[in-house]
Amino acid sequence: MLQENRGADAFNLGLAKSSGMIVHLSEGGHFEYLPGWSNMVVDFFSAFPSLGQLSPFGPTSDSIQTTSKSSSLRHSRERIVYEESKAIPIFSFLRREIRERGTRVRSLQSGSNALPDENGLSDDVRAAGYFVAWAERDLVRSSVGLAQGSIRRKSFLFPRQELLREKSDPHDDCPNPHWWSMIDGWTAEVEALEFLYGLVRLLKPASVLETGTWHGYASIAVGRALKANGFGHMTTLETDVESYSIAVRNIMEEKLEEVIRCLNLPSLEFTPDDVVDLLFLDSELGIRGDEFSHFLPYLKQGSIIVFHDTNAIHETVRAQVAHLLDLGLIERILLPSPRGLALCQRTGKVVDR
């Protein structure tokens, strides 16, 4: 036990004595570790060989009231982390090789106190050839409970799923994205999934087509609505093999394989078997306009098309929707969600392709 504030030296003394595969740098605080946290940490470092430093918090955490605005989703071996381009807190996990390369925690002087330099540590990890990331979701939580007025994040569609605070940046359409919730950074917001469920229950479509299955949560929302309707089927398309496998497993666990057909196929290579009543476009941002044109001959007049990611930040999709609107091919309502949702209807107009 050190008798004085030694700043980064305290961590470095611990690093010098450590011998494990993974080193935990802890600053204490009012946190409790969630069940299974240590196995999750090992899983993350095993799934991502180039992961050097990992935060025990997700990219959006109500425990530390932060939202990372500079992180991006990475996935491997059924695990998700959010790579951070800036720094994560010192309260983190380090791969052993980082320590063996001589990386140490530096000190910053703040008045009479010596504080660990979190920016310097994350920079050093990257300089060693590794990346820095937030965990998929919180591995620890505040032991003092949620602040008064904090949002209780629950969904009737996924009652057992741990939900995160939406990580989108504020924008003119949606200045308070933290009011929304997400499962992960690539799945549509939970509220958008619930909207899709309600839309299918309202419209009673016989045929639904989705592009960009990812892990299948939107497919499950639609599939559950189709099952509740008592008729209808869905086809969903995913190009990534690992994501496709996870989606198929999730769909089967929900016992929805009779109403959902999941295909490992590029959207622009797929030909629908029949007319499409509802089209949900949620694949790569740059091709959604091309997808609309590709599927246009199979869209029933008056059919509904939903474009995800149409907020002011995602200019690519927003511009594609605006172009289709200018051509008179669709009518449109922009819903001001964090990532943006365009609810469109096909008109009767036909243009040369």
C-alpha positions in Angstrom: 0.0 0.0 0.0 1.5 3.3 -1.1 1.4 6.1 1.5 1.2 9.0 -0.9 -0.2 9.9 -4.3 2.3 8.6 -6.7 0.2 9.2 -9.9 1.2 6.9 -12.7 4.0 5.3 -10.6 1.4 3.4 -8.7 0.2 1.7 -11.9 3.8 1.1 -13.1 4.7 -0.6 -9.8 1.8 -3.0 -10.4 2.7 -3.5 -14.0 6.2 -4.5 -13.1 4.9 -7.2 -10.7 2.1 -8.5 -12.9 2.5 -11.8 -14.8 -1.0 -12.5 -16.2 -2.1 -12.5 -19.8 -4.2 -9.5 -19.2 -3.5 -6.7 -16.8 -6.3 -4.7 -15.1 -5.7 -1.0 -14.3 -8.2 0.0 -11.7 -8.8 3.4 -10.1 -11.4 2.1 -7.7 -14.6 4.2 -7.5 -18.2 3.2 -6.8 -18.4 0.3 -9.3 -19.4 -3.3 -9.0 -18.3 -6.0 -11.5 -21.1 -7.7 -13.3 -21.4 -11.5 -13.4 -19.1 -13.1 -16.0 -17.1 -10.0 -16.5 -13.7 -11.7 -16.4 -14.7 -14.4 -19.0 -16.0 -11.6 -21.2 -12.6 -9.7 -21.0 -10.8 -12.9 -22.0 -13.2 -13.5 -24.9 -12.7 -9.9 -26.2 -8.9 -10.2 -26.2 -9.1 -13.7 -27.8 -11.5 -12.6 -30.5 -9.4 -9.6 -31.5 -5.7 -10.4 -31.6 -4.8 -6.8 -32.3 -6.8 -5.4 -29.3 -4.3 -3.8 -26.9 -6.5 -1.8 -24.4 -10.1 -2.4 -23.5 -12.5 -0.3 -21.4 -14.8 -2.2 -19.1 -17.5 0.3 -20.2 -19.6 0.2 -23.4 -19.4 3.1 -25.9 -22.4 4.6 -24.2 -22.5 4.1 -20.4 -25.0 5.4 -17.9 -22.6 4.4 -15.2 -20.0 7.0 -16.1 -22.5 9.2 -18.1 -20.4 9.3 -21.2 -21.0 8.7 -24.9 -18.1 8.0 -27.3 -18.4 10.2 -30.4 -15.3 8.8 -32.0 -15.7 5.1 -31.9 -16.6 2.6 -34.6 -18.0 -1.0 -34.4 -15.7 -4.0 -35.0 -16.8 -7.6 -34.9 -15.0 -10.9 -34.8 -15.9 -14.4 -33.6 -19.4 -13.3 -32.5 -17.9 -10.5 -30.3 -18.3 -6.7 -30.8 -16.1 -3.9 -29.6 -16.0 -0.3 -30.4 -12.6 0.9 -31.6 -11.8 4.3 -30.1 -9.7 6.8 -32.2 -9.0 9.0 -29.1 -8.4 7.8 -25.5 -10.3 5.6 -23.1 -10.1 6.0 -19.3 -7.1 4.5 -17.4 -9.6 2.2 -15.7 -9.1 -0.5 -18.4 -7.5 -3.8 -19.3 -4.1 -4.2 -21.1 -2.8 -7.1 -23.1 0.4 -8.6 -21.6 2.5 -7.9 -24.8 1.9 -4.1 -24.3 3.5 -4.3 -20.9 6.4 -6.5 -22.2 7.1 -3.9 -24.9 7.9 -1.4 -22.1 4.7 0.6 -22.3 4.1 2.4 -19.0 1.6 4.9 -17.6 2.8 8.5 -17.7 2.0 11.2 -15.1 0.3 14.5 -15.6 0.7 17.2 -12.9 -2.5 18.9 -11.8 -1.7 21.3 -9.1 -0.2 19.3 -6.3 -1.6 16.0 -7.6 -0.1 13.7 -10.1 -2.7 12.1 -12.4 -2.3 9.2 -14.9 -2.1 10.4 -18.5 -4.9 8.4 -20.2 -4.3 10.0 -23.6 -0.6 9.1 -23.5 -1.4 5.5 -22.6 -3.9 5.0 -25.4 -1.5 6.7 -27.9 1.3 4.4 -26.8 -0.9 1.3 -27.3 -1.7 2.4 -30.8 2.0 3.2 -31.5 2.8 -0.4 -30.5 0.5 -1.6 -33.3 -2.6 -2.4 -31.4 -6.0 -0.8 -31.2 -8.0 0.7 -28.3 -11.6 -0.1 -27.7 -14.7 0.1 -25.5 -16.4 -3.2 -24.6 -19.6 -4.3 -26.3 -21.5 -3.2 -23.2 -20.7 -2.4 -19.5 -18.8 -5.0 -17.6 -19.2 -3.0 -14.4 -21.9 -0.7 -13.2 -22.2 2.1 -10.7 -22.9 0.8 -7.2 -24.7 4.0 -6.3 -27.6 3.3 -8.7 -29.0 5.3 -11.6 -29.4 9.1 -11.2 -32.9 10.4 -10.7 -34.6 10.7 -14.1 -32.4 8.2 -15.8 -34.1 6.2 -18.6 -35.0 2.6 -17.8 -34.1 0.9 -21.0 -36.5 -1.9 -21.9 -38.2 -3.3 -25.0 -41.3 -5.5 -25.3 -39.7 -7.1 -28.3 -36.4 -8.1 -26.5 -37.2 -8.1 -22.8 -34.0 -10.1 -21.9 -31.7 -8.0 -24.0 -29.4 -5.5 -22.2 -29.9 -2.2 -24.0 -27.4 0.6 -24.4 -27.8 4.4 -24.7 -27.9 5.3 -28.4 -24.4 6.5 -29.5 -25.4 8.8 -32.4 -24.2 12.4 -32.3 -26.8 15.1 -31.7 -28.0 16.8 -34.9 -30.7 19.3 -35.9 -33.4 16.6 -36.5 -32.6 14.9 -33.2 -30.8 17.0 -30.6 -31.2 14.4 -27.8 -30.2 11.0 -29.1 -29.5 9.7 -25.6 -33.2 9.4 -25.1 -33.2 6.5 -27.5 -31.7 3.0 -26.9 -29.7 0.5 -29.0 -28.7 -3.1 -29.0 -25.5 -2.3 -30.8 -24.1 0.3 -33.2 -25.2 -1.4 -36.4 -28.7 -2.6 -35.4 -31.5 0.0 -35.9 -32.4 1.8 -32.7 -34.7 -0.2 -30.4 -37.5 2.3 -31.0 -37.1 1.8 -34.8 -37.4 -1.9 -34.3 -40.6 -1.4 -32.3 -41.8 0.9 -35.0 -41.2 -1.8 -37.7 -43.2 -4.3 -35.6 -46.1 -1.9 -35.3 -45.9 -1.0 -39.0 -46.2 -4.7 -40.0 -49.0 -5.2 -37.6 -50.8 -2.2 -39.1 -50.2 -2.8 -42.8 -50.6 -6.6 -42.9 -48.0 -7.1 -45.7 -47.9 -10.5 -47.4 -44.3 -10.1 -48.5 -41.5 -8.2 -46.7 -37.9 -7.7 -48.0 -35.0 -6.5 -45.9 -31.4 -5.7 -47.0 -28.6 -5.8 -44.4 -29.7 -8.5 -41.9 -26.6 -8.0 -39.6 -27.6 -10.1 -36.5 -31.2 -10.3 -37.3 -32.9 -8.1 -34.7 -34.9 -6.2 -37.3 -35.9 -9.4 -39.0 -37.1 -10.8 -35.7 -39.2 -7.7 -35.0 -40.8 -8.0 -38.4 -41.1 -11.8 -38.1 -42.9 -11.6 -34.8 -45.4 -9.2 -36.3 -46.0 -11.4 -39.3 -46.6 -14.4 -36.9 -49.0 -12.3 -34.9 -50.8 -11.3 -38.1 -51.2 -15.0 -38.9 -49.8 -14.7 -42.5 -47.0 -13.2 -44.6 -43.4 -14.0 -45.1 -40.1 -12.2 -45.1 -36.8 -12.5 -47.0 -33.7 -10.9 -45.5 -30.3 -10.5 -47.2 -26.8 -10.5 -45.6 -23.4 -10.6 -47.4 -21.1 -11.2 -44.3 -20.9 -14.9 -43.6 -20.4 -14.6 -39.8 -23.2 -12.1 -39.4 -25.5 -14.3 -41.5 -24.7 -17.3 -39.3 -25.5 -15.3 -36.1 -28.7 -14.0 -37.7 -29.9 -17.5 -38.7 -29.2 -18.8 -35.2 -31.1 -15.9 -33.6 -34.1 -16.3 -35.9 -34.2 -20.1 -35.1 -34.0 -19.4 -31.4 -37.1 -17.2 -31.8 -38.8 -20.0 -33.8 -39.4 -17.7 -36.7 -37.7 -19.7 -39.5 -41.1 -20.6 -41.0 -41.8 -16.9 -41.7 -38.3 -15.6 -42.3 -35.9 -16.7 -45.1 -32.4 -15.5 -44.5 -30.0 -15.6 -47.4 -26.2 -15.1 -47.6 -26.4 -13.1 -50.8 -25.7 -9.6 -52.1 -28.9 -7.6 -52.4 -28.2 -6.5 -56.0 -27.9 -10.2 -57.0 -31.3 -11.2 -55.5 -34.5 -11.5 -57.6 -37.7 -11.6 -55.5 -40.1 -14.5 -56.0 -43.2 -12.2 -55.9 -44.3 -8.6 -55.4 -43.0 -6.8 -52.4 -45.4 -5.0 -50.0 -42.8 -3.6 -47.6 -39.1 -3.0 -48.3 -36.7 -2.2 -45.5 -33.3 -0.9 -46.7 -30.6 -1.1 -44.0 -27.4 -2.4 -45.8 -24.3 -0.5 -46.9 -25.0 3.2 -46.9 -23.8 3.8 -50.5 -26.0 1.3 -52.3 -29.4 1.9 -50.9 -30.5 4.0 -53.8 -29.3 1.3 -56.2 -31.2 -1.3 -54.1 -34.4 0.7 -54.5 -33.9 0.9 -58.3 -33.1 -2.8 -58.4 -36.2 -3.8 -56.5 -38.5 -1.2 -58.1 -40.0 -3.5 -60.7 -41.1 -5.9 -57.8 -42.6 -3.2 -55.6 -46.4 -3.1 -55.7 -47.9 0.3 -56.4 -48.5 1.9 -53.0 -46.0 -0.4 -51.3 -44.0 1.0 -48.3 -40.3 1.5 -48.4 -38.3 2.3 -45.2 -34.8 3.8 -45.5 -32.7 3.6 -42.3 -29.9 6.1 -41.6 -31.4 9.2 -43.2 -30.4 11.8 -40.6 -28.5 15.0 -41.4 -25.2 13.3 -40.5 -25.7 10.3 -42.9 -25.8 12.6 -46.0 -25.3 9.6 -48.4 -28.7 7.9 -47.8 -30.5 11.2 -47.3 -29.3 12.4 -50.7 -30.4 9.2 -52.4 -33.9 9.4 -50.9 -34.1 13.1 -52.0 -33.1 12.1 -55.5 -35.9 9.5 -55.7 -38.3 12.0 -54.4 -37.3 14.5 -57.1 -37.8 11.8 -59.7 -41.4 11.4 -58.4 -40.8 7.7 -57.6 -41.7 8.0 -53.9 -43.5 10.1 -51.4 -41.6 10.6 -48.1 -41.9 11.4 -44.4 -38.6 11.9 -42.5 -38.9 10.7 -38.9 -36.5 12.5 -36.6 -34.8 9.6 -34.8 -31.1 9.6 -33.9 -30.0 7.8 -37.1 -33.0 8.9 -39.2 -35.8 6.9 -40.7 -37.5 7.8 -44.0 -41.0 6.3 -44.4 -41.7 6.3 -48.1 -44.5 5.1 -50.4 -44.1 4.1 -54.1 -46.0 6.2 -56.5 -47.3 5.0 -59.8 -44.7 6.9 -61.8 -42.2 4.9 -64.0 -38.9 6.3 -65.3 -36.4 4.8 -67.7 -33.6 3.1 -65.9 
